[in-house]
């Protein structure tokens, strides 16, 4: 559904593009039907730096870093 979601909500595509070009990110997609954009990073430091970038560029979006289990 990612292609369809991006057609209706271009901001989602912009967020995914920013996430996936960050060093240390090896996976970036939307979840399910597009309720969230995710990035999987090699280390927490890169994830936190990307979070700060997303918050700066998209201040109205909620952004969180979490650890996989």
N, C-alpha and C positions, 0 to 999 in steps of 0.2 A: 503493500500500500504506500510505500514511501514516495514513489513518483506522483501518485494522485494527491497525497497530502501536500507535497511541495507545490503543486499547481494551485491549490486553493490557499495555501499559507506559505508564501515564499520565504518568510522569516525562518521557517524550519530548515529550509535548504541552506540558508546563510549560516545558521548556527552549526549545522552538521559540517559544512565546509570549513568553518573556522576550527572546529574540534579536530577533524581528520588531518589537517595540515600541521598540527603541533608535533614537535619532536617528541617521541616516546608514545604517541598514540598509535595503536595498531588496529583499532576497530572503532567505527563510528556509524551509528544508525539511529533510526527512530525505534521506539518500543511499540510492539503491537500495532495498533491503528493510529499511532502518532501522538500519544499523550505526553511523550517525553523524548528528548534526544539524549543519547548516551555516548560516552567515549570510554574505551578501556585503555588504560595507560600502563606503561611499564613500571612507573614509580609514583608515589604520592606527591612528590614535589612538582612534577610536571602536571599532574591533575589539578593541584591547587593553583598553579600559575594559569592554567587554562580557565579555571573557574573565575579567577580575577579578570581575565580578558573578556569572558562572556558577560560578566556583570558590568564591566565598563562599556562594552558595545551595546548591550541590551539590558539597560537598567530596570526595565519593567518585567523581565523574565526572572523566574525563580531558578536558582542554580545551587546544587549541592555536590559535595564530594563524599563518596562513601567507599568503604573497603569491602571487597568481595570475601565471601566465606567459603 
